[in-house]
């Protein structure tokens, strides 16, 4: 059993995430048809959809060592969120903006650079998770990429946005901070128990 990559996936796990991801993609494609700006609407909704999947992905990853099912869901939601983020990047870079260079001009070096950095690292992490064996997985790579994703999404949604998506940002940020605190609290007693057993031995 390994918690560093998906293993022994079940039909229910795969179906849950695929259905959720599929419905969100359909929503992103069809909902803007009822609004004024089709492409801008799709660009905005794909970041909403990415956030919806990224939240459980990061939360489950914090508790992945509690069981393989939790680890599997963490990696499946992480991959689904990556797919939505790739769609968002495509619409933003090639539909809303006029390519990579124009994206840097319109968004600025810091924001555009951060987004492209996240896209590259996220793509690398997804490839490593699904293609490399467990012995070649890196906890630190996974931690750093997820921390960058959290910081970019939390900062963008809470600081740079307003309205409903800012509320989503507060929910996203608050939920994951609470989950991290719970994980830290739960982990400390477990470490103490292991230390006591080691001393007794």
TAURPE-V172992 format. One record per residue. N is the residue number from 1. RES is the residue in one small letter. PHI is phi as a letter, one per 20 degrees, with the letter a starting at -180 (* if undefined). Layout:
N:RES:PHI, N:RES:PHI
This chain:
1:x:*, 2:x:c, 3:x:d, 4:x:e, 5:x:b, 6:x:f, 7:x:b, 8:x:l, 9:x:f, 10:x:d, 11:x:f, 12:x:f, 13:x:f, 14:x:f, 15:x:f, 16:x:g, 17:x:f, 18:x:f, 19:x:f, 20:x:f, 21:x:f, 22:x:f, 23:x:f, 24:x:f, 25:x:f, 26:x:f, 27:x:f, 28:x:f, 29:x:e, 30:x:e, 31:x:g, 32:x:f, 33:x:f, 34:x:e, 35:x:d, 36:x:e, 37:x:d, 38:x:f, 39:x:f, 40:x:f, 41:x:f, 42:x:f, 43:x:f, 44:x:f, 45:x:f, 46:x:f, 47:x:f, 48:x:g, 49:x:f, 50:x:g, 51:x:f, 52:x:g, 53:x:e, 54:x:f, 55:x:g, 56:x:f, 57:x:f, 58:x:f, 59:x:f, 60:x:f, 61:x:f, 62:x:f, 63:x:d, 64:x:f, 65:x:f, 66:x:f, 67:x:r, 68:x:f, 69:x:f, 70:x:f, 71:x:f, 72:x:f, 73:x:f, 74:x:g, 75:x:f, 76:x:f, 77:x:f, 78:x:f, 79:x:f, 80:x:f, 81:x:f, 82:x:f, 83:x:g, 84:x:f, 85:x:f, 86:x:f, 87:x:f, 88:x:f, 89:x:f, 90:x:f, 91:x:f, 92:x:f, 93:x:f, 94:x:d, 95:x:d, 96:x:f, 97:x:d, 98:x:d, 99:x:n, 100:x:f, 101:x:f, 102:x:f, 103:x:f, 104:x:f, 105:x:f, 106:x:f, 107:x:e, 108:x:n, 109:x:f, 110:x:f, 111:x:f, 112:x:f, 113:x:f, 114:x:f, 115:x:f, 116:x:f, 117:x:f, 118:x:f, 119:x:g, 120:x:f, 121:x:f, 122:x:f, 123:x:f, 124:x:f, 125:x:f, 126:x:f, 127:x:f, 128:x:f, 129:x:f, 130:x:e, 131:x:d, 132:x:e, 133:x:f, 134:x:g, 135:x:f, 136:x:d, 137:x:f, 138:x:c, 139:x:f, 140:x:f, 141:x:f, 142:x:f, 143:x:f, 144:x:f, 145:x:f, 146:x:f, 147:x:f, 148:x:f, 149:x:f, 150:x:f, 151:x:f, 152:x:f, 153:x:f, 154:x:f, 155:x:f, 156:x:f, 157:x:f, 158:x:e, 159:x:e, 160:x:e, 161:x:c, 162:x:c, 163:x:m, 164:x:f, 165:x:f, 166:x:f, 167:x:f, 168:x:g, 169:x:f, 170:x:f, 171:x:f, 172:x:g, 173:x:f, 174:x:f, 175:x:f, 176:x:f, 177:x:f, 178:x:f, 179:x:f, 180:x:f, 181:x:f, 182:x:f, 183:x:f, 184:x:f, 185:x:f, 186:x:f, 187:x:f, 188:x:f, 189:x:f, 190:x:f, 191:x:f, 192:x:f, 193:x:f, 194:x:f, 195:x:f, 196:x:f, 197:x:f, 198:x:f, 199:x:f, 200:x:f, 201:x:f
